[in-house]
Amino acid sequence: MAKQTFGSKAGLIAATVGSAVGLGNIWRFPAEVQANGGGAFLLVYILCVFLLGVPVMMGEFALGRGGRGDTISVYRRLAPGKPWWLTGVLGLLASYTILSFYLVVAGWTLEYLVSSVTGDLYATIPGDAPGSSAQFAHRMAEYVATPVKPVVFTILLIVINAVVLLGGVQKGIEKMSNLLMPVLFLLLILFCCVSLSLPEAGEGVTFFLKPDFSKITPGVCIDALGQAFFSLSLGMGTLVTYSSYFPKDTRLGRTAVTVSALDLLVALMMGIVIFPAVMSFGLANESFEGATLVFVTLPEVFMQMPGTQAWSILFFLLLLIAAVTSTISLAEVAVAFAADRYFKGNRRKSLLLVLLPLLIVSPLCSLSNGVLSHVTIFGQTLFNFLDTFSTNILLPLVGLTMCIYLGWFAPRGFLEEELTNRGAIRSLWPRVAMVLLRYVAPLLILLIFISRFA
């Protein structure tokens, strides 16, 4: 069966940006900014995106298109008989592990969207002040711990993934991305306009965009590195898999810069949405965490705005789009591997192999936040263990070994051939990328890895 490819350059960019843009940009990024000094973190983060993100992304693109296969087979083809294919195994494991608990968070997002439509999200709770953070914190705890609803919504997300992935690359992934990514950007623009019109918007923008250089510490730098790695979906196998669908004339350097810039733009827009709002409504001193920011603080903000229900619906629709495009790309890593390795390109059989176990694992992750919270792995619930194991161990390992392979052990001239389309275009990217992949990126990734256990 012929290798599938994206049908257009716009579809290629939309799908790849959709793979990178996810919940990490929407809720993890603002929380990291708030915890690490505002503009100081943003400045370091931008540097990390271009020093770490762009060259590693180019490397993953080169592997995917050059190897023309899934995240494991590309190493087998480029380094036959050598153990580099284990890097692909780790990438596959990382993507599947993240997908297992990511579907749960995506399910919460769908649940909050439905609750926004019905108005249940803003129903008062006895004992809590209407519209207070306590009300929404209790609501969040209730939603997460309930044994039935979160499981149902998690399964619905698995079904949505199955429907899209069954359509293949062009009719499924590309068609979905062409529809959803413009909607996501339009919604972000709308929220930016509303947020900038709020009374104390200037204070929020200043906190977010004006760096206080005294707040740039080693800890801030390490957190910015980790956020750049996570938000760009590096080390998960998704970019290797998607780039295997790139046409041969795709300019990998330009595509990596474009995708990284658009991913960064989403994070910047989300910061402009969040910080003017929390300043205007007196929430600046609250300590943000991922779930708290999205599911507790923002509903509190919406309660203080005219048209509460409408803004709530639009925001959770935006969040759901980011979640769906990410889960699709994570699932495609395993689907592509199964199709290449076992089923001669048959996506239907591959989907069954990949998604059926998730009907057990993801609901268990959901239940581990409630009725199964007493069942722990190394002192953590299943949900938290999978999060920690994938983010703190697998992703840095995949990124590190990939950089070492491309920088020192790949076939001579491989990276240059891919980044110049075999000499068809003149570019400085091969030299720049090689220096960064050989020396800079491995050092930065090692710093991330070591800091997780320091």
C-alpha positions in Angstrom: 0.0 0.0 0.0 1.4 3.4 -1.0 2.4 5.7 1.8 -0.2 8.3 2.6 0.7 12.0 2.4 -1.0 15.3 3.3 -2.9 16.7 0.4 -1.9 20.4 0.7 0.7 22.7 2.4 -2.1 24.4 4.4 -3.3 21.0 5.6 0.2 19.9 6.5 0.7 23.0 8.6 -2.7 22.9 10.2 -2.3 19.2 11.2 1.3 19.7 12.5 0.3 22.8 14.5 -2.7 20.9 15.8 -0.4 18.2 16.9 1.8 20.6 18.8 -0.9 22.9 20.2 -2.8 21.3 23.1 -3.7 21.6 26.7 -0.1 22.4 27.5 -0.5 25.7 25.7 -3.9 26.5 27.1 -3.5 25.7 30.8 0.1 24.6 31.6 1.7 27.7 30.0 -0.2 30.4 31.9 0.3 28.5 35.1 4.1 28.3 34.5 4.2 32.0 33.7 2.4 32.9 36.9 4.6 30.7 39.0 7.9 31.9 37.4 7.8 35.7 37.4 5.7 36.6 34.4 7.6 38.3 31.6 11.0 36.9 32.9 9.7 33.3 32.2 8.2 34.4 28.9 11.6 35.7 27.7 13.5 32.6 28.6 10.7 30.4 27.1 10.9 32.2 23.8 14.6 31.6 23.7 14.1 27.9 24.5 11.6 27.5 21.8 14.1 28.6 19.2 17.3 27.1 20.7 15.7 23.8 21.6 12.4 23.5 20.0 13.2 24.4 16.4 16.3 22.2 15.9 14.8 19.2 17.7 11.6 19.6 15.6 13.8 19.8 12.4 15.5 16.6 13.6 12.1 14.8 14.1 10.9 16.1 10.7 14.0 14.8 9.0 13.7 11.4 10.7 10.0 11.0 9.7 10.2 12.1 6.1 13.6 10.6 5.5 12.8 7.3 7.1 9.3 7.3 5.6 7.7 5.2 8.4 6.5 5.1 12.0 8.5 6.2 15.0 10.3 2.8 15.3 10.7 1.8 11.7 12.5 5.0 10.8 15.4 4.0 13.0 15.4 0.5 11.8 15.7 1.7 8.2 18.3 4.3 8.9 20.4 2.3 11.4 19.7 -1.4 10.6 21.0 -3.9 13.1 21.7 -1.2 15.7 19.7 -0.4 18.9 18.7 3.1 18.0 15.2 1.7 17.3 14.7 1.7 21.0 14.4 5.5 20.9 11.4 4.9 18.7 10.0 2.4 21.2 10.4 5.0 24.0 8.6 7.6 21.8 5.8 5.2 21.2 5.5 4.4 24.9 5.6 8.1 25.7 2.8 9.0 23.3 0.6 6.1 24.4 1.2 6.8 28.1 0.3 10.5 27.7 -2.7 9.6 25.6 -4.0 7.4 28.4 -4.4 10.2 30.9 -4.8 13.0 28.3 -8.1 11.5 27.3 -9.3 11.9 30.8 -8.5 15.6 30.9 -10.1 16.0 27.4 -13.1 14.3 28.9 -13.3 16.8 31.7 -13.2 19.5 29.0 -16.1 18.0 27.1 -18.0 17.6 30.4 -17.4 21.3 31.2 -18.6 22.3 27.8 -21.8 20.4 28.2 -22.3 21.8 31.8 -21.7 25.3 30.3 -24.4 24.7 27.7 -26.9 23.4 30.3 -26.0 26.0 32.9 -25.2 23.3 35.6 -21.6 24.6 35.9 -22.9 27.8 37.5 -25.5 26.4 39.7 -25.0 27.4 43.3 -23.7 24.9 45.9 -25.0 25.1 49.5 -22.4 26.5 51.8 -20.4 28.2 49.1 -20.6 31.9 48.1 -22.2 32.1 44.6 -19.5 32.5 41.9 -16.6 32.0 44.4 -13.5 30.0 43.8 -14.7 27.6 46.6 -17.8 26.9 44.6 -15.9 26.0 41.4 -13.2 24.1 43.4 -16.0 22.0 44.9 -17.6 21.6 41.5 -14.2 20.4 40.1 -13.7 18.0 42.9 -17.2 16.6 42.4 -16.8 16.1 38.7 -13.4 14.5 39.0 -14.3 12.1 41.8 -17.7 11.0 40.3 -17.3 7.4 39.1 -19.7 7.6 36.1 -19.7 10.9 34.3 -15.9 11.3 33.7 -15.7 7.8 32.5 -18.5 8.3 30.0 -16.9 11.5 28.7 -13.5 9.8 28.4 -15.0 7.0 26.3 -16.8 9.6 24.1 -13.4 11.2 23.4 -12.0 7.7 22.4 -14.9 7.4 20.0 -14.2 10.8 18.5 -10.6 9.8 18.0 -11.7 6.6 16.3 -14.0 8.4 13.9 -11.3 10.9 12.8 -8.5 8.4 12.6 -10.5 6.0 10.6 -10.6 8.6 7.8 -6.9 8.3 7.4 -4.4 11.1 6.8 -6.2 13.3 4.3 -9.9 12.6 4.9 -9.4 12.3 8.7 -6.5 14.1 10.3 -6.0 16.8 7.6 -9.7 17.5 7.2 -10.3 17.8 10.9 -7.2 20.1 11.3 -8.3 22.4 8.4 -11.6 22.9 10.2 -10.7 23.1 13.8 -7.4 25.1 13.8 -8.9 28.2 12.2 -11.7 28.0 14.7 -9.2 27.8 17.6 -7.3 30.9 16.4 -10.6 32.8 15.8 -11.8 32.0 19.4 -8.4 33.0 20.8 -8.5 36.3 18.9 -12.0 36.9 20.3 -11.0 36.2 23.9 -7.9 38.5 23.5 -10.1 41.4 22.4 -12.4 40.9 25.3 -9.6 40.5 27.8 -7.8 43.6 26.6 -10.9 45.7 27.0 -11.2 44.9 30.7 -10.5 47.7 33.3 -7.1 46.5 34.6 -5.9 44.9 31.4 -2.8 47.0 31.3 -1.5 45.6 34.6 -2.0 42.0 33.3 -0.2 42.8 30.0 2.7 44.4 31.9 3.1 41.4 34.2 3.0 39.0 31.2 5.2 40.9 28.7 7.6 43.1 30.7 10.5 41.0 32.0 12.0 41.6 35.5 15.5 40.3 34.8 16.1 39.8 38.6 13.6 36.9 38.5 15.5 34.9 35.9 16.9 32.1 38.0 18.2 28.6 37.1 14.9 27.2 38.2 13.0 29.5 35.9 15.3 28.5 33.0 14.7 24.8 33.7 11.0 25.2 33.9 11.0 27.2 30.6 13.0 24.4 28.9 10.6 21.8 30.1 7.6 23.8 29.0 9.1 24.4 25.5 9.7 20.6 25.2 6.2 19.7 26.4 4.2 22.4 24.5 5.9 21.6 21.1 5.1 17.9 21.5 8.8 16.9 21.2 9.9 13.4 22.1 6.4 11.9 21.7 6.8 10.4 18.3 3.9 12.6 16.9 6.1 14.9 14.8 8.1 11.9 13.4 4.9 10.2 12.5 3.2 13.3 10.9 6.4 14.2 9.0 6.4 10.8 7.4 3.3 12.0 5.6 5.0 15.1 4.3 5.5 15.4 0.5 9.1 15.2 -0.7 9.2 18.9 -1.6 8.3 20.1 1.9 10.8 22.6 3.2 11.5 21.1 6.7 13.4 24.1 8.1 10.7 26.6 7.1 7.9 24.2 8.4 9.6 23.8 11.8 10.0 27.5 12.2 6.4 28.1 11.1 4.9 25.4 13.4 7.1 26.6 16.4 6.1 30.2 15.8 2.3 29.4 15.6 2.6 27.2 18.7 4.3 30.1 20.5 1.6 32.5 19.2 -1.1 30.3 20.8 0.8 30.4 24.1 1.2 34.2 23.9 -2.5 34.7 23.0 -3.5 32.6 25.9 -1.4 34.7 28.3 -3.0 37.8 26.9 -6.4 36.2 27.6 -5.6 35.1 31.1 -3.6 37.8 32.9 -5.6 40.9 32.1 -8.7 39.0 33.2 -7.2 37.8 36.6 -5.9 41.3 37.3 -9.2 42.9 36.5 -11.2 40.6 38.8 -8.8 40.6 41.7 -7.5 37.0 41.3 -3.8 37.9 40.8 -2.8 36.4 44.1 -4.3 33.0 43.5 -1.8 30.2 42.9 -2.5 28.7 39.5 -2.3 25.0 38.7 -3.3 23.5 35.5 -6.7 22.2 36.6 -7.3 25.1 38.9 -6.7 27.7 36.3 -8.9 26.2 33.6 -11.7 24.6 35.7 -11.8 26.9 38.8 -10.3 30.4 38.1 -11.7 31.0 34.6 -15.3 30.0 35.5 -15.0 32.5 38.4 -13.9 35.1 35.8 -16.8 34.3 33.5 -19.2 34.8 36.4 -18.1 38.4 36.7 -18.6 39.1 32.9 -21.9 39.8 31.1 -22.9 36.8 29.1 -21.3 34.3 31.5 -22.8 31.2 29.8 -21.8 32.3 26.3 -18.2 33.0 27.2 -18.0 29.7 29.1 -19.3 27.7 26.2 -16.8 29.4 23.8 -13.8 28.9 26.1 -14.5 25.2 26.7 -15.1 24.7 23.0 -11.7 26.2 22.4 -10.2 23.9 25.0 -11.9 20.9 23.6 -10.5 21.7 20.1 -7.0 21.8 21.5 -7.5 18.6 23.4 -9.0 16.7 20.4 -6.2 17.7 17.9 -3.6 16.6 20.5 -5.2 13.3 21.3 -5.6 12.5 17.6 -1.8 13.1 17.0 -0.9 11.0 20.0 -3.1 8.1 18.9 -1.8 8.3 15.4 1.7 7.4 16.6 0.5 3.9 17.7 -1.9 3.5 14.8 0.8 4.2 12.3 3.1 1.7 14.0 0.5 -1.0 14.1 -0.5 -0.4 10.5 3.1 -0.5 9.3 4.2 -3.4 11.5 1.3 -5.8 11.7 -1.6 -5.0 9.4 -0.1 -3.9 6.0 -1.6 -0.5 6.2 -5.1 -1.6 7.4 -6.2 1.3 9.7 -9.3 -0.4 10.9 -7.5 -3.3 12.5 -4.8 -0.9 13.8 -7.4 1.3 15.4 -8.9 -1.7 17.2 -5.5 -2.8 18.5 -4.7 0.8 19.7 -8.0 2.0 21.1 -9.5 -1.0 22.7 -7.0 -1.1 25.6 -7.7 2.6 26.2 -11.3 1.7 26.9 -9.8 0.0 30.0 -6.7 2.1 30.9 -8.2 5.6 30.5 -11.3 4.9 32.6 -9.0 3.4 35.3 -7.0 6.7 35.1 -10.2 8.6 35.6 -11.4 6.4 38.5 -7.9 6.8 40.1 -8.9 10.4 40.9 -11.9 9.2 42.9 -13.0 5.8 43.9 -9.6 4.2 43.1 -7.5 6.9 44.6 -6.3 4.5 47.3 -4.6 2.3 44.7 -1.2 3.8 44.1 2.0 3.1 42.1 5.1 4.3 43.9 2.9 6.4 46.1 1.0 8.0 43.2 -2.4 7.4 41.7 -2.4 5.9 38.2 -3.3 9.2 36.6 -0.4 11.0 38.4 2.1 8.2 37.8 1.5 8.1 34.1 1.8 11.9 34.0 5.1 11.9 35.9 6.6 8.9 34.2 6.0 10.2 30.7 6.8 13.9 31.3 9.8 13.6 33.6 11.4 10.4 32.2 10.3 9.3 28.8 10.2 12.7 27.0 13.7 13.8 28.0 15.2 10.4 27.2 13.6 10.3 23.7 14.8 13.9 23.0 18.3 13.2 24.3 18.9 10.0 22.4 17.4 11.4 19.2 19.7 14.4 19.3 22.7 12.1 20.0 21.8 9.9 17.0 21.2 12.7 14.6 24.2 14.7 15.8 26.8 11.9 15.8 25.5 8.6 14.4 23.1 9.2 11.6 24.2 8.4 8.0 26.7 11.0 6.8 24.9 14.0 5.2 21.4 12.7 6.1 20.3 15.8 8.0 21.7 18.1 5.3 20.0 16.1 2.5 16.6 16.3 4.2 16.8 20.0 5.2 17.9 21.0 1.7 15.6 18.5 -0.1 18.7 16.7 -1.5 20.3 20.0 -2.7 17.2 21.5 -4.3 17.3 24.5 -1.9 20.1 26.4 -0.4 19.9 26.8 3.3 22.0 27.5 6.4 19.7 25.3 8.5 21.7 22.1 8.2 24.8 23.7 9.8 22.9 25.6 12.4 20.7 22.6 13.3 23.7 20.2 13.5 25.5 22.4 16.0 22.4 22.8 18.1 21.6 19.1 17.9 25.1 18.0 18.7 26.0 20.3 21.5 23.2 22.7 22.7 20.1 20.6 22.7 21.6 17.6 24.5 23.0 19.8 27.3 19.7 21.6 27.8 17.7 18.3 27.8 20.2 16.9 30.3 19.5 19.9 32.5 15.8 19.3 32.3 16.2 15.6 33.2 18.6 16.1 36.1 16.5 18.9 37.5 13.5 16.6 37.8 15.3 14.5 40.3 17.4 17.1 42.1 
